[in-house]
Amino acid sequence: MANSKSQKKIKILVIDDQPGIRRLLTEVLQDEGYEVATAENGYDGLQAAKEISPAVILMDMKMPGMDGIETLRELKQIGQQDKVIMMTAYGELETVNQARELGAYDYITKPFDIIALCQMVSERITTSDAKNLLIG
């Protein structure tokens, strides 16, 4: 852990209207060594994404006000849709398909397996790093 302080931490943004989910994901992802920012709705999440440009965005589909699909559309406008892992209730296949059409990276169903979620986050970061190496 000593050398993790010298490294720049990878930023993850969690957008979910449930405080318990935000708290759980923050604790788990910080334990994995990530810097975590949270937002309780799509509006705040969009603002946070613009400010911090996270490596991964974990976003709930069902939120009051601006839901996940609306937020994803806005993230697409700023080129951040491919960072999104949608968190959705089991059986919302139509919404998942819509999210994929908009460019979301992947999705996970609630209740989710924390280990699977962390692996998905890690894979998204690895994919992003590989793209940057090819571009740079």
Summary of the structure (lengths in Angstrom):
residues: 136
radius of gyration: 14.2
end to end distance: 28.9
largest distance: 45.3
contacts: 422
relative contact order: 0.15
helix: 52%
strand: 19%
